[in-house]
Amino acid sequence: LIGHFSVFMGMGEPLHNLHNVKRAVEVLLDDKGLHFSHNKVTVSTSGLVPEIKDFARSSKANLAVSLNATTDEVRNWIMPINRKYNLDQLMGTLREEFPRDLAKQHKV
């Protein structure tokens, strides 16, 4: 399985099914499972803030966030979830859960 990647997206919001997605990720990453590198497994989300916090604290897999717009006005129209978790909340959560490592210059 060298060179294979797994991305959870395009099948509805993966974080709406967080419990089962986390279990599937565990199987992909586990030495006794498929033994993927955590760098090769990504879960994509539209921005469910509480679930992002849970996922970030409990999984080693990557997280991708579909912003689709740079302003709340446009994002509200494109992505109704933004009315519940706006860009300020979303970006604040991402900065909190994935702080920059200034020595390595990783960015959110």
C-alpha positions in Angstrom: 0.0 0.0 0.0 3.0 2.3 -0.4 2.0 5.5 -2.0 -1.8 5.2 -1.2 -3.8 8.0 0.3 -7.2 8.0 1.9 -9.4 11.1 2.0 -12.8 11.2 3.7 -14.8 13.7 1.7 -17.6 13.9 -0.9 -19.8 11.5 0.9 -21.6 14.0 3.1 -20.0 15.8 6.1 -17.6 13.2 7.6 -17.7 14.9 11.0 -21.5 14.3 11.2 -20.5 10.7 11.6 -17.5 11.4 13.8 -17.5 8.3 15.9 -17.4 5.9 12.9 -15.0 8.1 11.0 -12.6 8.1 13.9 -12.9 4.3 14.1 -12.2 3.9 10.4 -9.1 6.2 10.7 -7.8 4.1 13.6 -8.0 1.0 11.4 -6.2 2.8 8.6 -3.4 4.0 10.9 -3.1 1.0 13.3 -0.1 -1.3 13.0 -2.5 -4.3 13.0 -4.8 -2.6 10.5 -3.7 -1.1 7.2 -0.7 0.7 8.8 -1.0 3.9 6.7 1.1 6.9 7.7 -0.9 9.5 9.5 0.4 11.9 6.8 -1.6 9.9 4.2 -5.0 10.0 5.8 -7.1 13.2 5.6 -10.6 14.0 6.9 -12.3 17.0 5.2 -14.9 19.1 6.9 -17.1 22.1 6.1 -16.4 23.5 9.5 -18.2 21.8 12.4 -16.4 23.5 15.2 -17.1 21.1 18.2 -16.3 18.1 16.0 -13.1 19.7 14.8 -12.0 20.1 18.4 -12.8 16.5 19.2 -11.1 15.2 16.0 -8.0 17.3 16.5 -7.6 16.1 20.1 -8.2 12.4 19.4 -6.8 11.6 15.9 -3.4 11.7 14.3 -4.9 12.0 10.8 -4.8 15.3 8.8 -7.8 17.6 8.7 -8.8 19.7 5.7 -11.3 22.5 5.9 -13.4 23.6 2.9 -13.7 27.3 3.3 -15.1 28.1 -0.2 -15.2 31.8 0.6 -13.2 34.4 2.4 -16.1 36.4 3.9 -19.1 35.4 6.1 -21.5 37.1 3.6 -20.4 34.8 0.7 -19.8 31.8 2.9 -23.3 32.1 4.5 -24.8 31.8 1.0 -22.5 29.0 -0.2 -22.3 27.0 3.0 -25.2 27.3 5.4 -23.1 25.8 8.2 -21.4 29.2 8.3 -24.5 30.7 9.9 -23.9 28.4 12.9 -20.1 28.5 13.0 -18.8 31.6 11.2 -15.3 32.2 9.9 -14.2 33.9 13.2 -15.2 30.9 15.2 -13.8 28.4 12.7 -10.5 30.2 12.3 -10.2 30.7 16.1 -10.7 27.0 16.6 -8.2 26.0 14.0 -5.6 28.4 15.5 -6.3 27.0 18.9 -6.1 23.4 17.9 -3.3 23.7 15.4 -1.0 26.4 16.7 1.9 27.5 14.5 5.2 26.1 15.3 7.3 29.2 14.8 10.5 27.1 14.6 9.1 25.1 11.7 6.7 27.8 10.3 3.8 25.4 10.0 0.6 27.3 9.1 -3.1 26.9 9.6 
